[in-house]
Amino acid sequence: MSNSVYQINKGINKPIEFKGLKAQYIWYLGGGLVALLILFAIIYICGINIFFCLALIVSLASGLFMYVYKLSHTYGEHGLMKKVAKKSVPDVIKSYSIVRLKKQLLK
């Protein structure tokens, strides 16, 4: 067995990157894989055929990998958080205090 050395950090003030995944997407992929492991254990204990279990988990895992890599390449380090935050910004801000100010100036 050969020893593998993985370079995780690329330098100062740069995001953590591992095999093309940046920042929080590493955690998303890890959490998804743990969830798939638990799902495999549950459906295996229920007595479902092992080949069906493996086919299901492998297909879900490949979908998870493709989705997380797509998110990482599309949004980058902070883009997904910015997209979620943008939904909470209102479209229009109404201010009625200017109307009162105009009335006071006209008097």
MODELLER restraints for C-alpha pairs under 7 A, 6 or more apart:
rsr = mdl.restraints
at = mdl.atoms
rsr.add(forms.Gaussian(group=physical.xy_distance, feature=features.Distance(at['CA:8:A'], at['CA:16:A']), mean=6.37, stdev=0.5))
rsr.add(forms.Gaussian(group=physical.xy_distance, feature=features.Distance(at['CA:8:A'], at['CA:17:A']), mean=5.78, stdev=0.5))
rsr.add(forms.Gaussian(group=physical.xy_distance, feature=features.Distance(at['CA:8:A'], at['CA:18:A']), mean=5.43, stdev=0.5))
rsr.add(forms.Gaussian(group=physical.xy_distance, feature=features.Distance(at['CA:9:A'], at['CA:16:A']), mean=5.34, stdev=0.5))
rsr.add(forms.Gaussian(group=physical.xy_distance, feature=features.Distance(at['CA:9:A'], at['CA:17:A']), mean=6.35, stdev=0.5))
rsr.add(forms.Gaussian(group=physical.xy_distance, feature=features.Distance(at['CA:15:A'], at['CA:22:A']), mean=6.45, stdev=0.5))
rsr.add(forms.Gaussian(group=physical.xy_distance, feature=features.Distance(at['CA:15:A'], at['CA:23:A']), mean=5.83, stdev=0.5))
rsr.add(forms.Gaussian(group=physical.xy_distance, feature=features.Distance(at['CA:15:A'], at['CA:77:A']), mean=6.88, stdev=0.5))
rsr.add(forms.Gaussian(group=physical.xy_distance, feature=features.Distance(at['CA:16:A'], at['CA:22:A']), mean=5.83, stdev=0.5))
rsr.add(forms.Gaussian(group=physical.xy_distance, feature=features.Distance(at['CA:16:A'], at['CA:23:A']), mean=5.25, stdev=0.5))
rsr.add(forms.Gaussian(group=physical.xy_distance, feature=features.Distance(at['CA:17:A'], at['CA:23:A']), mean=6.37, stdev=0.5))
rsr.add(forms.Gaussian(group=physical.xy_distance, feature=features.Distance(at['CA:21:A'], at['CA:69:A']), mean=6.49, stdev=0.5))
rsr.add(forms.Gaussian(group=physical.xy_distance, feature=features.Distance(at['CA:21:A'], at['CA:72:A']), mean=5.91, stdev=0.5))
rsr.add(forms.Gaussian(group=physical.xy_distance, feature=features.Distance(at['CA:22:A'], at['CA:72:A']), mean=6.19, stdev=0.5))
rsr.add(forms.Gaussian(group=physical.xy_distance, feature=features.Distance(at['CA:22:A'], at['CA:76:A']), mean=6.71, stdev=0.5))
rsr.add(forms.Gaussian(group=physical.xy_distance, feature=features.Distance(at['CA:22:A'], at['CA:77:A']), mean=5.80, stdev=0.5))
rsr.add(forms.Gaussian(group=physical.xy_distance, feature=features.Distance(at['CA:23:A'], at['CA:77:A']), mean=5.63, stdev=0.5))
rsr.add(forms.Gaussian(group=physical.xy_distance, feature=features.Distance(at['CA:25:A'], at['CA:68:A']), mean=6.49, stdev=0.5))
rsr.add(forms.Gaussian(group=physical.xy_distance, feature=features.Distance(at['CA:25:A'], at['CA:72:A']), mean=6.27, stdev=0.5))
rsr.add(forms.Gaussian(group=physical.xy_distance, feature=features.Distance(at['CA:29:A'], at['CA:68:A']), mean=6.47, stdev=0.5))
rsr.add(forms.Gaussian(group=physical.xy_distance, feature=features.Distance(at['CA:36:A'], at['CA:57:A']), mean=6.56, stdev=0.5))
rsr.add(forms.Gaussian(group=physical.xy_distance, feature=features.Distance(at['CA:40:A'], at['CA:53:A']), mean=6.47, stdev=0.5))
rsr.add(forms.Gaussian(group=physical.xy_distance, feature=features.Distance(at['CA:40:A'], at['CA:57:A']), mean=6.62, stdev=0.5))
rsr.add(forms.Gaussian(group=physical.xy_distance, feature=features.Distance(at['CA:43:A'], at['CA:53:A']), mean=6.85, stdev=0.5))
rsr.add(forms.Gaussian(group=physical.xy_distance, feature=features.Distance(at['CA:44:A'], at['CA:50:A']), mean=6.71, stdev=0.5))
rsr.add(forms.Gaussian(group=physical.xy_distance, feature=features.Distance(at['CA:44:A'], at['CA:53:A']), mean=6.69, stdev=0.5))
